[in-house]
Amino acid sequence: MIASIRSTTTADAARCAEIYRPYVTDSWVSFELDPPDTAEMAHRITAYGESHGWLVAEIEGQIAGYAYGSPHRTREACATSSDVAVYIDATYARRGIGKALYVALFPMLKQRNLHALFAGIALPNEASIGLHEAMGFTAVGVYREVGWKMGGWRDVGWWQRLL
């Protein structure tokens, strides 16, 4: 059971980096090639936490996952759109943590006058697709062969939800 969902602080950066690392090193889920260190993760937490929102879920005092919103594009007219992402420690997978984080994050994004949410999902990734569709996202398109990782071209599907 989730003990709490709260806003992230830079003190959480090391744990968030630890959770994210296998998504970078062991899969094509993230298109980053080098996992961010604690300092870089702290920078992201500060930037996205201030502009959009960044939350962590804790179980028995341990951060089990996190979710955040970030700018969708840099053009001014896109200021009401946000990309969203959720990352869960594999130890805590399939316990409803991703859904709980999004349930808490989406009202925060709406309060910050965001209107359209986008999730880019490196394919295949049935778990992420299932979560996003359960949260009301619909598929809007696929970027074909947009990234090269782990010895192959990778597609990214895009899902959208309006708040």
C-alpha positions as CSV (number, residue, x, y, z in Angstrom):
1,M,0.0,0.0,0.0
2,I,1.2,3.5,-0.8
3,A,2.0,5.4,2.4
4,S,2.1,8.8,0.8
5,I,2.4,10.8,-2.4
6,R,4.2,14.1,-2.0
7,S,6.1,16.8,-3.9
8,T,9.6,15.9,-4.7
9,T,12.6,17.8,-3.2
10,T,16.2,17.8,-4.3
11,A,16.9,15.5,-1.4
12,D,15.1,12.8,-3.4
13,A,17.4,13.2,-6.4
14,A,19.7,10.2,-5.6
15,R,16.7,7.8,-5.2
16,C,15.0,9.1,-8.3
17,A,18.2,8.7,-10.3
18,E,18.5,5.1,-8.9
19,I,15.0,4.3,-10.0
20,Y,15.6,5.8,-13.5
21,R,19.0,4.2,-14.1
22,P,17.7,0.8,-15.4
23,Y,15.3,2.5,-17.7
24,V,18.3,4.1,-19.4
25,T,20.9,1.2,-19.2
26,D,18.8,-1.9,-19.5
27,S,16.0,-0.9,-21.9
28,W,14.9,1.4,-24.7
29,V,12.2,2.9,-22.5
30,S,14.3,6.0,-22.2
31,F,16.2,7.4,-25.1
32,E,19.0,8.7,-22.9
33,L,22.2,6.7,-23.3
34,D,23.9,7.8,-20.0
35,P,21.8,7.8,-16.8
36,P,21.7,11.2,-15.1
37,D,23.7,11.5,-11.9
38,T,22.2,12.9,-8.7
39,A,23.1,16.5,-9.5
40,E,21.4,16.3,-12.9
41,M,18.4,14.7,-11.4
42,A,18.2,17.4,-8.8
43,H,18.3,20.0,-11.6
44,R,15.4,18.3,-13.3
45,I,13.4,18.1,-10.1
46,T,13.9,21.8,-9.4
47,A,13.1,22.8,-13.0
48,Y,10.1,20.6,-13.7
49,G,8.8,20.8,-10.1
50,E,8.6,24.5,-10.3
51,S,7.2,24.8,-13.8
52,H,4.9,21.7,-13.9
53,G,5.1,19.4,-10.9
54,W,7.1,16.4,-9.7
55,L,5.8,13.8,-7.2
56,V,7.1,10.8,-5.5
57,A,5.3,7.8,-4.0
58,E,6.6,6.3,-0.8
59,I,5.9,2.9,0.7
60,E,7.1,2.4,4.2
61,G,9.4,5.4,3.9
62,Q,11.0,4.2,0.7
63,I,10.5,6.1,-2.6
64,A,8.9,3.5,-4.9
65,G,8.4,5.7,-8.0
66,Y,7.9,9.2,-9.3
67,A,6.0,11.1,-11.9
68,Y,6.3,14.6,-13.4
69,G,5.1,17.0,-16.0
70,S,7.5,18.9,-18.3
71,P,7.2,21.3,-21.2
72,H,5.8,19.7,-24.4
73,R,7.4,22.2,-26.7
74,T,9.2,25.5,-26.3
75,R,6.9,27.6,-28.6
76,E,4.8,30.0,-26.6
77,A,1.5,28.7,-27.9
78,C,2.3,25.2,-26.5
79,A,2.6,26.6,-22.9
80,T,-0.7,24.9,-22.0
81,S,0.6,21.5,-23.0
82,S,2.7,19.1,-20.9
83,D,4.6,15.9,-21.4
84,V,4.1,13.5,-18.5
85,A,6.2,10.5,-17.4
86,V,6.1,8.0,-14.6
87,Y,8.9,5.7,-13.4
88,I,8.5,2.9,-10.9
89,D,11.2,0.9,-9.1
90,A,10.8,-2.7,-10.5
91,T,10.4,-4.0,-6.9
92,Y,7.1,-2.1,-6.7
93,A,5.8,-2.8,-10.2
94,R,2.2,-3.5,-10.9
95,R,0.9,-2.2,-7.5
96,G,-1.0,0.7,-8.8
97,I,1.7,3.2,-8.0
98,G,1.8,4.8,-11.5
99,K,-1.9,5.3,-11.5
100,A,-1.8,6.8,-8.0
101,L,0.9,9.2,-9.0
102,Y,-1.0,10.3,-12.1
103,V,-4.2,10.7,-10.1
104,A,-2.3,13.2,-7.9
105,L,-0.3,14.9,-10.7
106,F,-3.1,15.7,-13.1
107,P,-5.0,18.1,-10.8
108,M,-1.7,19.8,-10.0
109,L,-1.1,20.3,-13.8
110,K,-4.6,21.6,-14.3
111,Q,-4.2,24.1,-11.5
112,R,-1.1,25.3,-13.4
113,N,-3.3,26.0,-16.4
114,L,-2.2,23.0,-18.4
115,H,-4.7,21.6,-20.8
116,A,-3.2,18.9,-23.0
117,L,-1.1,16.1,-21.7
118,F,1.2,14.0,-23.9
119,A,3.0,10.7,-23.2
120,G,5.7,9.5,-25.5
121,I,6.1,5.7,-25.1
122,A,9.1,3.9,-26.7
123,L,7.6,0.8,-28.4
124,P,6.9,-1.9,-27.5
125,N,5.8,-1.2,-23.9
126,E,2.5,-2.8,-23.1
127,A,2.7,-1.9,-19.4
128,S,3.0,1.8,-20.2
129,I,0.4,1.8,-22.9
130,G,-2.0,0.0,-20.5
131,L,-1.4,2.6,-17.7
132,H,-1.8,5.6,-20.0
133,E,-5.0,4.2,-21.7
134,A,-6.4,3.4,-18.2
135,M,-5.8,7.0,-17.3
136,G,-7.8,8.3,-20.3
137,F,-5.0,8.8,-22.9
138,T,-5.7,8.0,-26.5
139,A,-3.2,7.1,-29.2
140,V,-2.5,10.0,-31.6
141,G,0.4,8.7,-33.6
142,V,3.8,7.0,-34.0
143,Y,7.2,8.4,-34.8
144,R,8.8,5.6,-36.8
145,E,12.5,4.7,-36.2
146,V,13.0,8.0,-34.3
147,G,15.8,6.6,-32.1
148,W,18.6,4.0,-32.3
149,K,19.1,2.1,-29.0
150,M,20.2,-1.3,-28.0
151,G,21.1,-2.3,-31.5
152,G,18.0,-1.3,-33.3
153,W,15.7,1.5,-34.5
154,R,13.0,2.3,-32.0
155,D,9.5,3.8,-32.6
156,V,7.8,6.2,-30.2
157,G,4.0,6.2,-29.8
158,W,2.3,9.3,-28.6
159,W,-0.7,9.3,-26.4
160,Q,-2.8,12.4,-25.4
161,R,-5.3,13.3,-22.7
162,L,-7.1,16.6,-22.3
163,L,-7.7,17.9,-18.8
